[in-house]
Amino acid sequence: MSILIRGGTVVNADRAFRADVLCDGGRIVAVGDNLEAPAGAQTIDAGGQYVMPGGIDPHTHMNLPFMGTVTADDFFTGTAAGLAGGTTTIIDFVIPNPQQSPLEAYHQWRGWAAKAAGDYTFHVAITWWSDLVHEEMGTLVRDHGVNSFKHFMAYKNAIMADDETLVKSFRRSLELGAIPTVHAENGELVYQLQQDLLKKGLTGPASHPLSRPPAVEAEAANRAIAIANVLQTPLYIVHVSCKESLDAITRARAMGQRVYGEALAGHLLIDESVYQSPDFEFAAGHVMSPPFRSKEHQRALWQGLQGGNLHTTATDHCTFCGEQKAAGRDNFTKIPNGCGGVEERMAVIWDEGVNKGLLTPSEFVRITSTNAAQIFNIYPRKGVIQAGADADIVVWDPAGTRTISAKTQHSKGGFNVFEGRTVQGIPGTTVAAGKVVFHRGELMAVEGAGRHIDRPAFVPVTA
């Protein structure tokens, strides 16, 4: 069925303008004034609302096996929650076990993702190194639409990539025209600080941020940037949470280095005081890595987004219920790391950013959709309202409000880090692949409707 979105203000990353938007066959077919509705078309009145590209969350973990358990949200519930929040595409992570074939892990994740309600694509983590990994990176890029590889510089004795792995994988990524990404925390330092705290009997969630101070993140960010600089590879740093990491990115970019930074919605709005709560379930519910930081770091992240040294906003959506988090009641290092947010990201960033004058609507579109599409090479299929693009659209009601609560969320986590926050600016309607999937509070997500989005390689560099 055709859809005509009439009378709204189209907001792209470069400009905003009044126009109607006509969708047919899963694509946008026309953007212009006074478009005629084809026979049988569904018409959506967007008067007084913004018509924006559907959100792209470049960092989620659905159905993630972790520390002997699996996240509460699978690919259906997680992507459905995203649709309710205006996010129509996620980039999730294939994380092979050490010594596991990356290709085998990729197929495993593709199987889990078959039930997704919204579009999805994958970063593949490099958790070990061998000739097999070198070869399969090529297969993933050439045959499976993967153009980014993730490296965890944290999580010693599990999936941490050492410097040898980083160098070899960055170099291979450059050959293939793929972009390396890093979780920047010095895993050795984190491990040693965790042991020190446990020896002192400091076993509660309040010790989590103490074991991962800003300097630990900054060291890894600087190291990854230096390696990328020597090898002349681009670099994308996920969940930048502190001023020192942002400073490292800013310095590198000022020297002409191609480094991109991602900020999480949670790090922009929530501060470290949450870990001081005497309520274990509340404090543990906020345990994620890197941890929430002080308000000084939050201000720096907003400045990074405003100044163009941070490029994307994500959630690291990784939901564990209270019972799962309770595994670390006597040892904070055993609390499964992760928080939700895929449903709330766009609304909380609009409320805190656009409503307070920190961002323009076009800048909001840039950091919630367009930049991710461009950095990961799915633009202009995604990330823009123009003829030929996928009909992934959010009709945004700037006057609409809602109070966020775990009781009313679509995510299955049972906890919400934005609990009780009333936001102004919410999705009125979400269109995904040319179908209305959310409208005025009603979610109409369909299991299995999501598509895997192949991301072509950038032009490979050949020696």
Helices and strands as residue ranges (DSSP letters): E 3-11, E 16-24, E 27-32, E 42-45, E 50-53, E 55-60, E 65-66, E 69-70, H 75-84, E 87-94, H 102-113, E 119-125, H 131-144, E 148-152, H 163-176, E 179-183, H 187-199, H 207-210, H 214-231, E 235-237, H 243-254, E 259-264, H 265-269, G 272-276, H 280-285, H 295-307, E 312-314, H 322-325, G 326-328, G 332-334, H 345-349, I 350-354, H 361-365, I 366-370, H 371-375, E 393-403, E 422-432, E 435-439, E 442-443
